[in-house]
């Protein structure tokens, strides 16, 4: 079987991490599987997957490039929106069937080209139930549900010790995600930090990530001595290891696969009950959920976790137990079964 993955994203975010995980674990599980990856020449996926022997790279910056590649695929797997258009063009030129993975919660717009490209797909895979419901409402093609996977982030005891020393006696509320407020809702968490500066002066807020709102957010929080902007950290696992609470105030979220890594690190979670997040977090069972854009509720639930260690431990224990359903091997097996059924 020869699978040609397509991811034309410029950077490296959640979808690209899931693309990498899938390619790696497909290679691990099936020695006879040949894989290719269509991506940009400057894609971080090239460096991250350079060690795989049975992976061919195809260069493409847009939907009309790379179709003359020598990789004769049995099936194309599109991992983001531009990739869907590339897969459709490839299907028209060479007749190769394709599937797509939809990772974002916004409904696909009912436009003629979307009807064309989604309708020609052999299957549309959703990573969360609300996304699958949107796809089923469109009725353009058959759907399947395959959740994202946790990455089992590595940890370095020496680096963790350094971070604990940096933390000192402070308790840390952590957040990790692209600094794009309309998506991740960092301003909601800044409202909480502003209130806690008075009520909980021993609590620090660590924001990890980069994005278009970085400068604006930092300027808005200059008066908050408890807030620290740490930028993108490739060793996220070390930072999770020293957090006391993880806050995830997203305004919309396909699934929030970062939460899987937080569960793996046994850090209690407060997150917004939007889109696919409730697929991972059950309120007062595996974490705490609050409405979107509700800083007062977010504040209340963070304080609840800080003051009730028994609750925090019960939530993290139950959350950790459910991770067996979200391993990279499980994800790869589900996709492999889907590939085989379609071919």
C-alpha positions in Angstrom: 0.0 0.0 0.0 1.3 3.5 -0.9 -0.1 6.5 0.9 0.6 10.0 -0.1 0.1 12.5 2.7 -0.4 16.2 1.9 0.2 19.1 4.3 0.8 22.5 2.7 0.9 24.5 5.9 3.7 27.1 6.4 4.4 26.5 10.1 4.1 23.8 12.7 1.0 23.7 14.8 -1.4 21.0 16.1 -2.3 19.7 12.7 1.3 19.3 11.6 2.2 17.6 14.8 -0.6 15.1 14.2 0.6 14.6 10.6 4.0 13.8 11.9 2.7 11.4 14.6 0.5 9.5 12.1 3.3 9.1 9.5 5.7 7.8 12.2 3.4 5.3 13.7 2.1 4.1 10.4 5.7 3.3 9.5 6.2 1.6 12.8 3.1 -0.6 12.5 3.3 -1.7 8.8 6.7 -2.5 7.4 5.2 -2.9 3.9 3.6 0.5 3.8 5.2 3.1 1.5 4.5 6.7 2.4 5.1 10.1 0.7 4.6 13.6 2.0 3.6 16.6 -0.2 4.7 19.7 1.6 6.4 23.1 1.2 10.2 23.3 0.7 10.3 25.2 4.0 8.0 23.0 5.9 9.2 22.0 9.4 7.9 18.5 8.7 10.8 17.9 6.4 13.4 18.2 9.2 11.2 16.5 11.8 10.7 13.4 9.5 14.1 13.3 7.9 15.1 10.2 9.8 12.4 8.0 8.3 13.7 5.6 5.6 10.4 4.8 3.9 9.2 8.3 3.3 9.5 10.3 0.1 9.1 14.1 0.0 7.3 15.9 -2.8 7.7 19.7 -3.0 4.6 21.9 -3.5 3.8 25.4 -2.5 0.3 25.4 -3.8 -2.5 23.2 -5.2 -1.2 23.1 -8.7 2.4 22.0 -8.0 3.9 18.6 -7.4 1.5 16.5 -9.4 4.2 15.2 -11.7 5.9 13.4 -8.8 7.1 9.8 -9.2 5.4 8.6 -6.1 2.5 6.4 -7.5 0.0 6.6 -4.6 -2.9 4.2 -4.0 -4.5 6.8 -1.8 -3.9 10.4 -1.0 -4.5 11.7 2.6 -5.1 15.5 2.8 -4.4 16.9 6.3 -5.6 20.6 6.0 -7.7 22.8 3.8 -5.2 23.6 1.0 -4.3 19.9 0.9 -7.9 19.0 0.1 -7.7 21.1 -3.0 -4.3 19.5 -4.0 -5.8 16.1 -3.5 -8.8 16.9 -5.7 -6.5 18.2 -8.5 -4.4 15.0 -8.2 -7.6 12.9 -8.4 -8.6 14.7 -11.6 -5.2 14.3 -13.2 -4.4 10.7 -12.1 -7.6 9.2 -10.7 -6.1 8.5 -7.3 -8.8 8.4 -4.5 -8.3 10.6 -1.5 -9.5 11.2 2.0 -9.3 14.3 4.1 -9.0 15.1 7.8 -11.0 18.0 9.2 -9.5 19.4 12.4 -11.2 22.8 12.8 -14.7 23.3 14.3 -16.0 25.9 11.9 -18.5 24.4 9.4 -17.2 24.0 5.9 -18.8 26.9 3.9 -21.4 25.8 1.4 -19.7 26.9 -1.7 -19.5 25.1 -5.1 -15.8 24.4 -4.9 -16.1 22.9 -1.4 -19.0 20.8 -2.5 -16.8 19.6 -5.4 -13.7 18.9 -3.4 -15.4 17.4 -0.4 -17.9 15.5 -2.5 -15.2 13.8 -4.5 -13.4 12.5 -1.3 -13.7 8.9 -0.5 -14.1 9.8 3.2 -14.0 12.9 5.4 -12.4 12.2 8.8 -13.4 14.3 11.8 -11.2 14.5 15.0 -14.2 15.3 17.2 -17.9 14.7 17.3 -19.1 18.3 16.7 -16.9 18.4 13.5 -18.3 15.1 12.3 -21.9 16.4 12.9 -21.1 19.4 10.7 -19.8 17.2 8.0 -22.8 14.9 8.2 -25.1 17.9 7.9 -23.4 18.8 4.6 -23.9 15.2 3.4 -21.2 15.6 0.7 -19.4 12.4 1.5 -19.2 9.6 4.1 -17.6 10.5 7.4 -15.5 8.8 10.0 -14.4 9.8 13.5 -10.7 9.4 14.5 -9.5 11.5 17.4 -6.1 13.1 17.6 -3.3 11.5 19.6 -1.1 12.5 22.5 2.6 12.9 21.7 4.2 11.4 24.9 6.4 14.5 25.3 9.9 13.8 26.5 11.1 15.2 29.9 14.6 16.1 31.1 15.0 15.9 34.9 17.8 18.5 34.8 15.7 21.1 32.9 12.7 20.3 35.2 14.9 21.0 38.2 15.9 24.4 36.7 12.3 25.3 36.1 11.4 24.3 39.6 14.1 26.6 40.9 12.8 29.4 38.6 9.3 28.8 40.0 10.4 28.9 43.6 7.5 29.0 46.0 5.1 30.3 43.4 2.3 28.2 42.1 2.1 28.2 38.3 -1.0 28.6 36.1 0.2 27.5 32.7 -1.1 28.0 29.2 0.3 26.8 25.8 -0.9 27.7 22.4 -0.6 30.1 19.5 -0.9 33.7 20.7 -4.0 34.4 18.7 -6.7 35.7 21.1 -9.6 35.2 18.8 -8.8 31.5 18.8 -7.1 30.7 22.1 -8.6 33.4 24.3 -5.5 34.6 26.2 -7.2 37.9 27.1 -9.7 35.9 29.2 -6.8 34.4 31.2 -5.2 37.9 31.5 -8.4 39.0 33.2 -8.0 36.2 35.7 -4.3 37.2 36.3 -5.4 40.8 36.9 -7.7 39.7 39.7 -5.3 37.1 41.2 -2.6 39.8 41.5 -4.6 40.9 44.5 -6.2 37.7 45.7 -3.4 35.3 45.1 -0.1 37.1 44.8 1.8 33.8 45.1 0.5 32.6 41.7 2.4 33.1 38.5 1.0 32.8 34.9 3.3 31.2 32.3 2.2 31.7 28.7 4.0 29.5 26.1 3.7 30.1 22.4 4.1 32.6 19.6 1.6 34.3 17.3 0.3 37.5 15.7 -1.0 38.9 19.0 2.2 38.4 21.0 3.2 42.1 21.0 -0.3 43.3 21.8 -0.8 40.8 24.6 2.6 41.6 26.2 1.9 45.3 26.1 -1.5 44.8 27.7 0.0 42.9 30.6 3.0 45.1 31.4 1.4 46.0 34.8 1.0 42.3 35.7 4.2 41.2 37.4 2.9 37.7 37.8 2.5 37.2 34.0 5.5 35.7 32.1 5.6 35.3 28.3 8.0 32.5 27.6 7.6 32.2 23.8 7.6 28.9 21.9 9.3 26.1 23.9 10.0 22.9 22.0 10.4 21.0 25.3 6.9 21.6 26.4 6.9 18.4 28.5 9.4 20.0 30.9 7.2 23.0 31.5 4.1 20.9 32.0 5.9 19.0 34.7 6.1 22.1 37.0 2.7 23.6 36.4 0.0 23.4 39.1 -3.0 24.1 36.9 -3.4 24.3 33.1 -5.8 26.9 31.8 -7.2 26.5 28.3 -9.7 29.4 27.6 -10.1 28.8 23.9 -12.9 30.5 22.1 -13.1 27.7 19.5 -11.1 24.4 19.3 -11.3 21.4 17.0 -10.3 19.0 19.8 -7.5 20.6 21.7 -4.9 17.8 21.4 -2.5 19.8 23.7 -4.9 18.8 26.5 -3.9 15.1 26.0 -0.3 16.0 26.7 -1.4 17.9 29.9 -3.3 14.9 31.0 -0.2 12.7 30.4 1.8 15.1 32.6 -0.9 14.7 35.3 -1.7 18.5 35.5 -5.3 19.4 36.4 -7.2 21.3 33.6 -9.7 24.1 33.4 -10.9 24.6 29.9 -13.8 26.1 28.0 -16.7 23.9 27.0 -16.5 24.7 23.3 -16.5 22.5 20.1 -14.4 19.3 20.6 -13.0 20.0 24.1 -15.9 18.2 25.8 -14.8 15.1 23.8 -11.7 15.1 26.1 -12.9 16.8 29.3 -15.9 15.6 31.3 -16.7 18.3 33.9 -15.7 17.3 37.4 -14.6 13.9 36.1 -11.4 14.5 34.0 -11.2 18.3 34.4 -13.3 21.4 34.9 -15.2 23.2 32.2 -16.4 26.8 32.0 -18.3 28.8 29.4 -16.4 30.6 26.6 -15.3 34.2 27.4 -16.2 33.9 31.0 -13.3 35.2 33.1 -15.2 35.1 36.4 -16.0 31.4 36.0 -12.5 30.6 34.9 -11.1 32.4 38.0 -13.5 30.5 40.2 -12.5 27.1 38.9 -8.8 27.8 38.9 -9.1 28.9 42.6 -11.1 25.7 43.3 -8.2 23.6 42.0 -5.6 25.6 43.8 -7.4 25.2 47.1 -8.7 21.6 46.8 -5.8 19.2 46.2 -7.9 16.1 46.6 -10.1 17.3 43.7 -7.1 18.1 41.6 -5.6 14.7 42.1 -8.9 12.9 41.5 -9.3 14.7 38.2 -5.8 14.1 37.0 -6.0 10.4 37.9 -9.2 9.9 35.9 -7.9 11.9 33.0 -4.7 9.9 32.8 -6.7 6.7 32.8 -8.5 7.6 29.6 -5.4 8.2 27.6 -5.3 4.6 26.4 -7.8 5.6 23.8 -5.7 8.5 22.5 -2.3 6.9 21.8 -0.5 7.5 18.4 -0.6 3.7 17.8 -4.4 3.7 18.3 -4.7 6.6 15.8 -2.5 4.9 13.3 -4.4 1.6 13.5 -7.7 3.5 12.9 -6.4 5.2 9.9 -4.8 2.0 8.6 -8.1 0.2 8.8 -9.8 3.1 7.0 -7.2 3.0 4.2 -7.6 -0.7 3.8 -11.4 -0.6 3.8 -11.4 2.1 1.0 -8.8 0.3 -1.1 
